[in-house]
């Protein structure tokens, strides 16, 4: 949800106290599972 709101990986990692690389991996996995290519498409998907 934070990625869909436009937060950067760095901002998310600081907020959740995890590594930016972990955030990157999680976001990539979510994008693949939802079959979307970009964070902007993720935002549109979340608003449906």
C-alpha positions in Angstrom: 0.0 0.0 0.0 2.8 2.4 0.7 4.4 1.8 -2.7 1.0 2.5 -4.3 0.9 5.8 -2.3 4.1 6.9 -4.0 6.5 6.2 -1.2 10.1 5.4 -2.2 11.8 2.1 -1.2 14.0 4.1 1.1 11.0 5.7 2.8 9.2 2.4 3.2 12.3 0.7 4.6 12.8 3.4 7.2 9.1 3.3 8.2 9.1 -0.5 8.5 12.7 -0.8 9.9 13.8 -3.2 7.1 16.4 -3.1 4.3 15.7 -1.1 1.1 16.6 -4.2 -0.8 14.0 -6.2 1.1 11.4 -3.6 0.1 12.5 -3.7 -3.5 12.2 -7.5 -3.6 8.7 -7.4 -1.9 7.5 -4.7 -4.3 8.8 -6.7 -7.3 7.0 -9.8 -6.1 3.7 -8.0 -5.6 4.0 -6.4 -9.1 4.6 -9.8 -10.6 1.7 -11.5 -8.8 -0.7 -8.7 -9.7 0.6 -8.7 -13.3 1.3 -5.0 -13.3 4.5 -3.4 -14.7 4.9 -0.1 -12.7 4.1 1.4 -9.4 1.7 3.8 -11.2 -0.2 0.8 -12.5 -0.2 -0.6 -9.0 -1.9 2.6 -7.8 -4.6 2.2 -10.4 -5.0 -1.5 -9.4 -5.4 -0.6 -5.8 -8.1 2.0 -6.6 -10.3 -0.5 -8.4 
